[in-house]
Each structure stands twice: as C-alpha cells, then as structure tokens.
C-alpha cells in the first residue's frame, strides 16, 4: 500500500517494476468504509465512491486481452471492445447509484424541512476521524451509538433529541462521518448527502482530539472540508475532547475560553472528556446560549398565545451568539 494517492500510470509502472499489486490510500479508505457501512445510504455512498475510483483505473485492468483484435462492428485495437463494454457497465451502475442517492437526499430534505417548520434547532458534531464524536454523542443524549477507537467508526448519520434544561428546550443533535487528511475529492462528492447534515445545521460542534500531537493539522483539515461543503460560515463551538488522556500538568486552567481563528473571528472553546463526563455541563451551557429559548413564531407563521389569548412576545438568543 502507498501512503499517498498516485495516478493510474504511476500505479501501473510500480506494479510492473515491483511485480506485485500496488494500491494507494484511496482503496484502503474505501475498504474501511465498506466494513463500517450499516445503513442503505452508507452502502450506496461507499459503492459510488468505489465505482468512481475503479472507472479511473479501468484501462490497466485488461492487459490480459492484448492479443484480442477488433472485428467487424468494433473500433479495433487490443482489448478495446472489452474495455468499452466494462466502461459502459460501470457508467450505467454509477447512474443508478446516483439516482438512488438522490432519492435518499430528497427524503433527508423532507425531514429537514419538517424540523425547520417545527422550529427545531439543529446541532451537528463534526471533526477528524477518531476524535471521539460518537462517544461524546452518546454521553450527551444517553444513546448507544457504536463508538470505538478506530478510523470511521461512524459512517451513517444518527440524529437524537437533546434536552437543554439551561434553555428550557430540546435541540436535535446529529453525529456525522469523520474527516481525514487529503480525503479524495470523489469521496467528498460521494458522501455529500451525509455531509449535508452538517451544512444545514444551525450550530457545529467541532470535536478535536486534545491529546493528539497533530491536533492543529487535523483542525485545519476539518475546516477545509467544511469550506468545501459550504459550511464554513455556520457558528462553531470548538470541543477539545479526551481531556482524560492529557497529562495532569498540561490540563487547561479553565474549561471554557475563546480561540481566535484568524480575520478577527473568535470561536468559543470548551475542554471536555466524553469518557469521564468532565466539562459536559459547560458544553451544554454553551449550546443552550447559542440555541436560546424556544422562538414564539415558527416557519409556518403560527404564533403562540398567552393564557389570556394575547400573542406572546418574540424572544431571541443573545445577540453575542449570532
């Protein structure tokens, strides 16, 4: 396996020189994703990414047909008829998978519009793979989503209701697929339906592994992917997770502060341990401050009435959190 992506020509030349099969990091990522996919949507997304990858490497798969010659009705050339047939089959399959994913995307859109009409505040967990998003998700909503110390432990988006006593309301919390450095563009395209959950959120909880020596590089990579899916302007809370894995002498003095990300943009930061529960109350308070109380008007124009029949006054989150 190669640690970096290579072109089809480079891969073919390496195989000829080494005499063994050569694969770059993309097939390895796809194999991990295939093993993790549980839902129908997740399996479709992995299949689409695999087909798109194979389509770019198709020509070198048919060297065993070099002695075949084109005949009547063919374009001629060694093995060309088989390559064209295979290319059409893959192209047709890609179209079918895209149509099925588009149907899933419409269903998600219907669910999102229903949440918007009900005035639901949407919060999404994003972050580098293995940053502890699923463990944090389980700790916040008391769920039993699969969580493990491995890459892409969560592939399918899971949404649960999170009650915030500090704001006197519930919000929807979604756990999404983790990001990874140098994620191939085709993989980002294939998982756009899942990543759309983050792009449509009202608030992002950017989970960072505080114990990782590469936390800055991982944070930058997540910000790059968020920009690619159009979610860079959504309000964020930086959640530095795995506080329990940090040496006691390196613990922060306070669990909550602010971090400047450049261009005068200051983002709230909180240190937590999803495993022990330390700092989770501070995180819930931060989410409640962003969400604010339940608005008195919702998208369908309905106005809440007070017991005496008069319309309730509109209440909004504090201006500092917009």
Protein Blocks (a to p, Z undefined) as FASTA:
>chain_A
ZZbdcdfklmmmmmmmnopacddfklmmmmmmmmmpmbfmlmmmmmmmmmmmmmmmmmmm
mmmmmmpccdehiagjehklmmmmmmmmmmmmmmmmmmmmmmmmmmmmmmmmmmmmnopa
cdddeddehilmmmmmmmmnopabdcdddehkbfbdcddddddfknopacddddddddde
hiafklmmmmmmmmmmmmmpmbdcddddfkbcklmmmmmmmmmmmmmnopmmgccdddde
hklmpcfklpcfbfbdcddebjhiacddddddfknopoklmmmmmmmmmnopadfbdfko
pacddfkopacddddddfklZZ
